[in-house]
Each structure stands twice: as C-alpha cells, then as structure tokens.
Amino acid sequence: MAQLEHIEAIEKRLWSAADTLRANSNYASNEYFLPVMGLVFLRHAYSRFLGVKDAIEANLPTRGGKTRPLTKEDFSQKSAIFLQPQAQFDTLVALPDSADRAKAIIDAMESIEADYENLRGVLPKSEYQELDNAVLGQLLRTLNPEELKRVSGDVFGRIYEYFLTQFADQKAHDGGEFFTPVSLVSLIANVIEPAGGTVLDPACGSGGMFVQGARVVERRHENPTEKLTFYGLEKNATTIRLAKMNLAVHGLEGDIQKSITYYEDPHELRHLADFVMANPPFNVDEIDADKVGSDPRLPFGLPGVNKKGKVSNGNYVWISYFYSYLNEQGRAGFVMSSQASSAGRDEAKVRQKLVETGDVDVMVAIRSNFFYTRTVPCELWFLNRAKPQAHRDKVLMIDARNVYRKVTRKIFDFSPEQEQNLLTIVWLYRGETGRYLDLVAGYCQRMLAEGAACFDNVGAAPCGSPEIDKGEHGGSPLPDFIGALTTLRGAVEPFIKTLDVGAIHESPLQELDDAIPLFKADVDSFRKTISEQQAAWGTQKTTNGELKKAVDRLATLAETSRDLVKQTDLLYKLACRLIETCENECAARDSDAWAGRDITRARKAADEARALAVEQLKQVRYFWKQAHWLTERFPEAELCDVEGLVKLVDRAAIEANDWSLTPGRYVGVAPEEEDEDFDFEEALRDIHVELEDLNTEAVHLAAMIRKNFEELGI
C-alpha cells in the first residue's frame, strides 16, 4: 500500500472508531466535537513534543555535571509545545480503569494552560466530566494506535485536519463553516507566499490559513514564529478556541479577537497588513448599510443597498476590506463565491474600480464539491499591491475546474501534484522559470525512484511526507508478487499431478505457465531500464530543451509500467481461473491432494501482493504524466495561453466583458481528452466505494431517525 493511502486508512479508522463511540453514547455531534478535538490536540501536541525532545536534550547546556531542565522556550523554538509529564499522552493512556480519567485530562489541560498564557480558558476541560470513564479510556486508546508510533513526519497534523474535516462534514459546529478545505488553503498560501511580516485573516475560522502560511515559511527552513505575526477575527467563541488550539499545536501564536468583522476592526490594520488570507461567508445579505456606509475600509463605496437598508450582497464588502488592509507591498488571497466575479449593477461598479487599481493579480476558478458543507463552485482571488509594471493592466485567469481528485462521491480536492502544477502557472507568470524546471526534473526523478521502488520499496516517499516502518510496508513489490504467485502455483501442483492428460484444467494451466516466464522477462527488462535511466540521470542537463527530451525518453518506461500493471492483473486472474476450474470442473475439493486452506491462504497473499505491485507500478506512470502535463502545455518554459486552462487577459478585454473576472469567460473550453487510463475494474471499485459511502450514510440517517423516534416516544 502506498504511504499516503496507509495514512488515509489510519485517519479513516481513527475517525470511524471515535464516531462509533459517539453513536453509542447519548451525545450529539456538536456535544462530542470539542472533547474529541481536545484529545486529538493533546495527541498531536505529544507527537510534536516527542519529535523534537531528543534533539533538544542532546543540546542542553550542563553546569557542574548537571543538565539544565527542559523549558517551554526550548520547544517554542522548534514549533512544538512543552508538555509536563501529566499532560503527555502515554501517561493518560496508561491510566487504569479505576482512575478518574476526566480529572486526569482536565489536569493535563490545566498544566498546558499554566505554561501558555495564550491558551488560558481555551482548552476543553469541563466537557470531559460529561463523558463516561470507559468511553474516555476507549477514546484515548483509539487515538494512540501502535502503528503511529513508527511513523515520522507531521502525521498527527494531518489527522488533526482530518478530524476538523469530518466534523465540518457533519456540521457539528457553526454549520461547518469553521473549516476551509486544506487543498484550497494550501494553494492560497503558496500563491501569496508569506515570507515575513503581518498575516491577517478577518474570518479566521479554525486558523487553517495561519497554519498553511507557516508551512510555507518552514519549507524555506525558517522559523515561522520569527518571521510571521498572525492576527485573526472570528465571531464565534467556540471557533476561536479551535483556532487557538490549532495554532498552539503547531507551535504558533496569534492575536485572535472575537469580533463581527463587518462592523468592528479591533486590530486597526488598515493599510498595514503584509498578507491577507481568508474564506469569508458567501452572499451575506444582512449587513446594516448605515453601520458600514462610512467605514474607511470601503475605498470603492458600498456595493448596493436594498429596500430594508441592508447591503444587497456582502461579497464586495469583504473584498473591499481585504484590499484596504494591504500595505503598499501587500498580497491577498481569498476564497469567494463564483457569483462575485461577474455580478452586475452596483457590484460591477465596485469591481471596475478594483480592476482599475491594477492590483488584481490572479483569478482561479474551482469546480463544485470542494467544500464539505456546500456544493457550489467558487473562485480564488489574488490581489498584489506591488505587481510589476508589465502586469499592471493584466490579470492571470486560470480555469482549474477540470483539475481535481475525487475523494468521495461528494468531495473533491487537489492532489499535491495538481496543486504544484497550478502553482507552476503562477511561477511562469512571475518569470520564475527555474522553479518550473526544478519541478519537471523532480517529477522525472520521482518517476525513476518509484520505478526502483518496484524492486526495493524504501525511500520513494517525497521529502517531508510521512514514512512507514519498512518492516510492515516496504518489501519488493514486483519480486514479492512473483514469489506469491509461484507459491500459489506450487500449492495447486500436487492436485494437478493427479489429473489425466487432456483434462479440462490443461488450457488455463498452460495459459498461466506460458504467461509467467514472459512476465518475469518483462520485469527483468523493466528493472534493467530503470537502472540505466537512473545512471543516465546523473549527467542529465536541466535546461528546458534537455528536460523535454528526458520526458519524451521516459515515455516508453511509463508505458512499460502500464503494461506491467495489466500483466500483473492478468496473471492473478489466470491463477484464479485455474483454481476455479479445478474446484468446479475437476472436483478438487474431494481430493486429498487439494490443500484447500493452503491454497486459500496463498491466493489471498497473491492478491495482496498484486495490489501492492499494481499500486507501485501506477506511481511510475503517474509522475511521468505530471512532467508531461507541464511540458506539453508550456513547451518553451514560458507562460502561454492554454485553451481551457489559462490566459493572461488585459484590461481592455476585461472592460469589454463588463469587467468580469470569471476565468471561464476568457480561457475558452478545454479540448476533450481521451482517457487512455480508463480502467473498467477501477471504475467498478469507485462505484463500490460510492455504494459504501451511501450505505454508511443510510445507516447514519437510520440511527438518527430511530433516536428521534425514541425521544418522541413513538
């Protein structure tokens, strides 16, 4: 199993276990929400604590033979929280059933709040007194699986975000609006690239914008707490607690104020923010026009007032506020309803004034189903007060509606590579050709690493990704599959020898025995080619022309990996056909020579080995396709118009289109592409996943209906 999929499997299992506990208790999702997130916070904090503790201790100063004790400052420098012994997760997990777990958890939270003033009154405490002692014990054990102790990387950061996602999907708090999908936040952060200074989110929710902004700094091997100062506004007190927990668990601090941003500006950051990042509520129509009419944060005026004295639509109030907060070098990135970019009447007048400033930088259209609580499409807006003169009267339009990954039947997102490819368009727009070339080269190298991992599955994970202990998820996928298939074939052999020449089994047997040596030969050839290409890469030049040649050269290897996928699946099917023929046509189960249990076990092992080999082989072509996607669309390593994807649009064209900023109006329609990789079996698996989702949803709804009936006494 690929490492990403393994982490996803852990996330789903942890959530399922936690949600099952909720379903078996008397708590609604909104009551269960904070105590669960508090424990995930503790577990995440403990993971980060352990990750840096050894390195800190190794560098502690000594005096008179005594080593200075650990302090919270030691951990703050490493973007982690210092935990007293009673707040360390293993201590809580080890509590016996006779212990008062709620009190122990409350003591743990209070010890953290004592050390961190910014968390005082923030962490959940009294909520744990409402949970049964046995339920708390099970929840603690659920969040501390053995396999996660062998995982490196910020895995619990992902799990923390995953739990936020799931609670958002359930609308467990504030209608789920506290959470913006990670892939959108990450894209925003990486486009505006906060390098240093003030970061403001006037609708900060659970603080995801701050966390992703900090990660941009961390990738440059710099300390975000030294480079960035975070300010947030949020109207909901519970959401503020979530945001402060989210910041703290990543070793960050921020000044987050309870405020209704439409009417209040407690930080007074107009014209002072270096970066603004936000996902405000869409299409709000209850803003009091009299209260905001003279607000200096509306440099372009009100976007229209209805008969009730309310602003007709709040989208351009938000957009104006974001713009007004920026200093002369400031950048903003925010999510906005897709209605806003082409809205008419008074909103169009505000949009015209905004475009005429020359500070609208990039527009990105996002398809529907990226959000957990609403299915509507949206757009990402990017403003830049310091745009180069050459771009002052232009806007980069990107239509990313055809770029997505299906997570469930209801939720889509960007894969890391899809996000990188969209970012590459912005890099080329900014003239950062070197980053484009580095990414293409990186994809080629990753392709070769994934090819090598077909034979020795270690070290193929990208830098910074979670890594699993090789003993459980390493191995050699292709040789292992051949070995498992050989074992399966050997398990059937004793019975085969009892059959007469010319029996019905001979055709499937011959087909299998003919296919195995051919497959082995192709695997050996594939391995040899991988080694040759890796050796050749040592002298690979990374100019655009040479990289294009490399991508073309590696196309054959990519096709070979796809062919091996088909062969792998076929070999397993042939082995299964032989077994079924023996059982159904040759009365194998009645024979003493038929070792049914051994064959079943070997068949299962072969199928598992097949799945691992197929998944690893698919990675080879996947990363080649990413490189090819870029070189095919931008062959000169320069920004160019790509039908259905991107166009650099000048102000005259925008004016001619009623000042619309909708990318789809400019980029055209993408040519329909034949899906060379369509896999009927994979499509069936997707349908099966969708059916499982529907079944799970049906069970959940049935439980809710039953509970409602019980409460009504029906």
C-alpha positions, 0 to 999 in steps of 0.5 A: 500500500502506498504511504499516503493511502496507509495514512488515509486508512489510519485517519479513516479508522481513527475517525470511524472508531471515535464516531462509533463511540459517539453513536453509542453514547447519548451525545450529539455531534456538536456535544462530542466535537470539542472533547474529541478535538481536545484529545486529538490536540493533546495527541498531536501536541505529544507527537510534536513534543516527542519529535523534537525532545531528543534533539533538544536534550542532546543540546542542553547546556550542563553546569557542574555535571548537571543538565539544565531542565527542559523549558517551554522556550526550548520547544517554542523554538522548534514549533512544538509545545512543552508538555509536563509529564501529566499532560503527555499522552502515554501517561493518560493512556496508561491510566487504569480503569479505576482512575478518574480519567476526566480529572486526569485530562482536565489536569493535563489541560490545566498544566498546558494552560499554566505554561501558555498564557495564550491558551488560558480558558481555551482548552476543553476541560469541563466537557470531559466530566460529561463523558463516561470513564470507559468511553474516555479510556476507549477514546484515548486508546483509539487515538494512540494506535501502535502503528503511529508510533513508527511513523515520522513526519507531521502525521498527527497534523494531518489527522488533526485536519482530518478530524476538523474535516469530518466534523465540518462534514457533519456540521457539528459546529457553526454549520461547518463553516469553521473549516476551509478545505486544506487543498484550497488553503494550501494553494492560497498560501503558496500563491501569496507566499508569506515570507515575513511580516503581518498575516491577517485573516478577518474570518479566521475560522479554525486558523487553517490559513495561519497554519498553511502560511507557516508551512510555507515559511518552514519549507524555506527552513525558517522559523515561522514564529520569527518571521510571521505575526498572525492576527485573526477575527472570528465571531464565534467563541467556540471557533476561536478556541479551535483556532487557538488550539490549532495554532498552539499545536503547531507551535504558533501564536496569534492575536485572535479577537472575537469580533463581527468583522463587518462592523468592528476592526479591533486590530486597526490594520488598515493599510498595514497588513503584509498578507491577507488570507481568508474564506469569508461567508458567501452572499451575506445579505444582512449587513446594516448599510448605515453601520458600514456606509462610512467605514474607511475600509470601503475605498470603492463605496458600498456595493448596493443597498436594498429596500430594508437598508441592508447591503444587497450582497456582502461579497464586495464588502469583504473584498473591499476590506481585504484590499484596504488592509494591504500595505503598499507591498501587500498580497491577498488571497481569498476564497469567494463565491463564483457569483462575485466575479461577474455580478452586475449593477452596483457590484460591477461598479465596485469591481471596475474600480478594483480592476482599475487599481491594477492590483488584481493579480490572479483569478482561479476558478474551482469546480463544485464539491470542494467544500464539505458543507456546500456544493457550489463552485467558487473562485480564488482571488489574488490581489498584489499591491506591488505587481510589476509594471508589465502586469499592471493592466493584466490579470492571470485567469486560470480555469482549474475546474477540470483539475481535481481528485475525487475523494468521495462521491461528494468531495473533491480536492487537489492532489499535491501534484495538481496543486504544484502544477497550478502553482507552476502557472503562477511561477511562469507568470512571475518569470520564475522559470527555474522553479518550473524546471526544478519541478519537471526534473523532480517529477522525472526523478520521482518517476525513476525512484518509484520505478526502483521502488518496484524492486526495493520499496524504501525511500520513494516517499517525497521529502517531508511526507510521512514514512512507514516502518519498512518492516510492515510496508516496504518489501519488493513489490514486483519480486514479492508478487512473483514469489506469491504467485509461484507459491500459489502455483506450487500449492495447486501442483500436487492436485494437478499431478493427479489429473489425466492428460487432456483434462479440462484444467490443461488450457488455463494451466498452460495459459498461466505457465506460458504467461509467467516466464514472459512476465518475469522477462518483462520485469527483468527488462523493466528493472534493467531500464530503470537502472540505466535511466537512473545512471543516465540521470546523473549527467542529465542537463536541466535546461528546458530543451534537455528536460523535454527530451528526458520526458519524451525518453521516459515515455516508453518506461511509463508505458512499460509500467502500464503494461506491467500493471495489466500483466500483473492483473492478468496473471492473478486472474489466470491463477484464479481461473485455474483454481476455479476450474479445478474446484468446479470442473475437476472436483478438487475439493474431494481430493486429498491432494487439494490443500484447500486452506493452503491454497486459500491462504496463498491466493489471498497473499497473491492478491495482496501482493498484486495490489501492492505491485499494481499500486507501485507500478501506477506511481511510475506512470503517474509522475511521468504524466505530471512532467508531461502535463507541464511540458506539453502545455508550456513547451518553451518554459514560458507562460502561454495561453492554454485553451481551457486552462489559462490566459493572461487577459488585459484590461481592455478585454476585461472592460469589454466583458463588463469587467468580469473576472470569471476565468471561464469567460476568457480561457475558452473550453478545454479540448476533450481528452481521451482517457487512455487510463480508463480502467473498467475494474477501477471504475467498478471499485469507485462505484463500490466505494460510492455504494459504501459511502451511501450505505454508511450514510443510510445507516447514519440517517437510520440511527438518527431517525430511530433516536428521534423516534425514541425521544418522541416516544413513538 
